[in-house]
Amino acid sequence: MDYETKPTSRKDLRRFAMYFRKLFDVPLTGPFPVLEVLDKVCDVFEGCDYVIVEDNKLAPQTNNG
C-alpha cells in the first residue's frame, strides 16, 4: 500500500497529542510512553493490529528517518 496525505499543522498536531494523551490516560505533561501506548492500541481501537519489524524488512520507499 502506498498512501500520500496532506500536511498537518502544528496546531492540529498539538490537538491530536492532547486527544491521544486523554485516550490512553497519559499525563498532559512529560514524555509520551510510546511502548506502553502501543501495548494498549488494540484495546482502544478494536480490530487494530500492528507488527514490529526490523528496518531492513520495510519496503524500500519507507522513510525511516
N, C-alpha and C positions, 0 to 999 in steps of 0.2 A: 504494500500500500504506500502511496506517496501523496501526502496532503500538503497544501500550502494554505496558511492562514493569514489574516490581516494582522498588522502590528497592534499591540496593546499599549495603551498609555500608562505612565507611571501611576496616575491617579486610579485607573482601573485595577492595576496590579496590586496596589495597596488595599483596595476594597476587597479583591479576591483573597488577599492574605488574611484580612480580618475575618472573612467568611470561613475560610478553611481552618483558622485557629479555633473559631467557635464550634465548627462542625466536628472537629477532632478533639475538643476540650483541651486546647493548648493555650497557656497564658498569652495575653496580648503583647507581652514584652519578653525579651530574651531570645535565645536561638530557637529555631524551629527543629524539632526532633524528627528528622526525615525518616529514619528507620522505624521508629515507633509508629509513626503515622502510616507507613507502608504496611505494617502488620495489621492496621485497622481498616485499610481501604476496602477490603472485601466485605467487612461487616457494615460499613456505612453505605457503600454503593453496591447493592445487590446485583449479582450477575457479573461483577467486575472481576478481572483476574489479571495478574501480571507475572512476568518471568524475568528474573535477573540473569543476564548473560555477560560473558566476557566481551570486552571491546572488540576483539578480533572476530567475534561471531556476529557483529552488527553488519547491516547492509552497507556497502561502500559509500552510499550517498548520505549516511547518517553523520551529522556533525557532532562529535563528542568532545568538542572544545579543545 
